[in-house]
Amino acid sequence: MRVKGWSGRSGLAKVDLYTRGTIHLIVWLGVIGLTLPVLSRPVREKEQLALVVTALLLILTEGVLCGRLARYAMNAYLGQGQVPPRLLGRAAAVTVASVSAVVMLSVTVDLTGLLPTMLAASLVPFLTVHCLLVRNRITALIQLVVLVLLCPLALLTGRPAAEAAFTVVAVGFVTGWMAFTARASMWVLAVMWELREARDVQARLAVAEERLRFGRDLHDVLGRNLAVIALKSELAVQLARRERAEAVDQMSEVQRIAQESQREVRDVVRGYREADLRVELEGARGVLSAAGIACTVDAGDGELPGDVQSALGWVVREAATNVLRHGDARRCTISVRAEDDAVVLVIENDGAAGKGSGTAGSGLAGLRERLFAVDGTLEAGPSRGGHFRVTARVPVADDTKEAV
């Protein structure tokens, strides 16, 4: 498997690699910081060969175990796994052994000036990794307990109280700072992972929204056309049975509408289609008249903004489809007028008492979504005299309202 270079990684991958590398570097800096003093001349001159070798083995073992523990701890901090309890116990035990070896060396060898560094180096690998597994309060408590335990150990080395206190304070500062560095680095990485997940969720929501839009547009585009095709096909069948020549004209009209539907579906797929109000008004008049429904259209001569025209055009299309499919209307009126600070579109037919007029459904729900995008509202329901009324209201500027 090919390993990506630094330049070939994403921003998050770079931060992830840098953060993980920093944690591992802290672990092995502790190992190196303990190995060098053990191999220094004061220790070797005392001929403590067995103790030196044991200390070196413990240091290397601590580095390996804490390195593995760091990998599991970072994944656990990010919610990507758990830490094996045995590994945690072994790393803690080796760390205690390393600290004990340092104390034994300091008893037999003069480690003036080196003891704080060695004690801190023996504790840093484990405490830096362990802080990723517990809360901040527990980390602070553990740091405090470790310092309390180091106080008598520092005194056992035969050093004055002032020097022992300095050793404890220095160890506490180093281990505390390394733990804070590791915790802060992982917090930043976790935040970036959360942002990445939020962006992925946003992308999935955008895809779902586009699917809903696509389904809504297909419903709006094909609903009326299919209703007209079904109506004209039925009429053509009846005319053909009577051997009337008009059947050919009706089927030609069905062919034209089907071809127009194909074009509109392609436009929907491309996402470029916008309904034009005047085109939809004339289309509704023609379709309803062909179905034997007297349609009256009353619209002004003013120009509306493109988004308002598109939204109202879809209302006209869907309402005309509902009149054809759901009602038993004989008359239908469509009017566009200015009212207060809005443009109002009213579509009313007398077929509500027949089959109902689709007071609910995906069609009207889709219209409400379209109108909501232009701060508009939609009302649909029965009115007086057994009629069914659809009212769309869209706020517009004063100059536009006067034009209408």
Phi, psi and omega in degrees: 000131182284132179269127180289141174283177182297317182290338181273000181266155175285170180300316179295320179296324178293315179296320179298312180296318179297316182293313179297320178297324179296317180297314179296324179295319177299318179300312185280339171294323174297319179296315180293320180296339177265330182291316184298314177297325179296326180271004182288167185297318182301326181284317183292328182292340180277357176058037175269061188297313182297318181291323179294315180297318179298317179297318179296318179296319179296320180297311181296320178297319178298319179297316181295312182295316180290331174295315176295319179297324179298319180297313179293321182295319179294319177295321179293322178298326179273003180074028184247016179163187180230159180266129176298126181301323181296319179297319178297317179295319180294319179296321178294318181295317180294324178296317177298319179295322179295317179297320179297320179295321178296318179296319179295321177295320182292337178286323184263344184234143177283104181251042181302123180087343182260339185299315179301319180295317183291318179295316179297318181295327180285337182264333186301313183304314183284313183294327179295320181281320184295332181294342178281348185259348183231170179286166182298321180297318179293323177299314179297321179295318179296318178300319180294316179298318179298317179295322178297319179290331180286336182303306179293328179295320178295324178290329180294339180284357177086013181271155178299161182298323181295317179292322178295320178295319177299319179299314181296316180297318180296317178297317179298321180294314183294310181295321178296317180294320179293320178296318178297318179298314180296315181295316180295320180296317180290328177297316177299317179297319179296320178298319179293323176295321177296320177295322178296316178296321178296322178293323177295318177297319179298321178295319179294322177295322178296321177295317179296320178296320178294324176295319177296318178298318181296316178296321179295317180295320178297320178298315182292322183286313187273338185302305182292316183297319179293324177297318178293319179299316179297319181295313182289326177296317178298319178295320179296322178297316179297318179293323180294323178295331178270003180058043177266141182290339181295345179300325179295319179297320180295319179290328175296321177295321176299318179297318180297315181294322179297318178295320177297322178296320178299317179296317181294324177296319177297321177295322178296318180299321179286343180078019184256352189287134173228131180284137176258130187298312184292323177296319180290326177296314179293323178295318178296318178300314181294317182293315181292322177296320179296333179273005179084019180252122179290120185242127177245128182242127179233102182228147179285180182257359182285164179260135177255156174304152184301318182292326178291316178301318181297314181297314180291327177299320177293327178296315178300316182297312183292320180295319178297322177297318179296322178298319181289319191269325191251341186249178175232056189276154172245335179224149178212133177240140179231126181224145176234122183216159176270138182212117184055240181251032184215163171255130186243128175250125181237127177236120185226136178224163184259027183253015183294331183280354183278274183250009188084161186235031174065054180295341177224165179139174184291333180296304180294325177297319177295323178296320179297324177295317180295316180292326178299327180295336178247024179063027181263171179228160180224133175235135181216133179170173180296150176231191184294153175070023180073021179269166175235130187235137173242123182238121177247131182234126181231123178290139179223168179289162184296319181294323177293319180298320180294326178295322179291000000 
